[in-house]
Amino acid sequence: MSRPFLIAQISDPHLKAGGKFSYGVVDTLGALQRMVAHLNASVPQPDVVVISGDLVDFGRADEYAVLAPVLGQLTMPFYLVPGNHDDREQLRMAFTGQACLPVDTTAPTLDWVEDALPVRLIGLDSTIPGAHGGGLTHRQLAWLDQRLAERPHSPTLLILHHPPFITGIGHMDREPFANAAAFERLVGRHPHVERLLCGHLHRPIQKRFGGTVINVCPGTSHQVVLDLRESAPAHFRLEPAGYLLHRWHPEEGLVTHGGVVGDYRGPFPFYDARGLID
Ligand SMILES: [Fe+2]
């Protein structure tokens, strides 16, 4: 049996500079440092880490300068896509030329392909400058169609910040994903797309899409309140920091596990020498 390939997904670290807490409350830097330490200490270790956007909070150069050394502590390769809190040009300047952002420097958006792994990764830049919501342009969809067509037998993950669906959490649905229907039809034509891996919602959420599944990853620090009212206010809560661990095996497929990071009691055994503990 060939060895499984493990892809850890983390999302929305929202780092700030100068020791500031996000929204005056959240120690996002400490949270990301705890997540990096957790992934490095995992047994087995993830083979790669993907980070699905909102890398920093205000898209500033000084924030990316805080982010880079923290991610540099990861003992495995990592890959980035931007979110609506990022700034495309600042991110490009901070990471272009590095393996974590293998973009075509002549392209207007930060899209990329990683072909050298057991699972093909395609990063998509779903940001729209100045907007909270996201989407993909017709140019990006045409590019993606070509990329998917060139390796129809390679299991592929699409990584993008914005989930292309309505969640029911009122304040997160105000700006629907641009060209979502065309994107879904495109994905439906390429059954080798194993998953779409998204962020933005700071919660674990799943949805069927184009014949495959979307996994939305929790945040590394704060979580959006689970409030399915149309009038839901834009509130967050300090629920446990979470991540996803995607296990790829060529015969067994892709299985996604949710994990949390924090101090919890255990592990405790179910069994002792007499059997199940009563
Ligand atoms: Fe976010």
Residues whose N, C-alpha, C, O or C-beta is under 5 A from the ligand:
A	BS01	LIG	D12 D54 H200
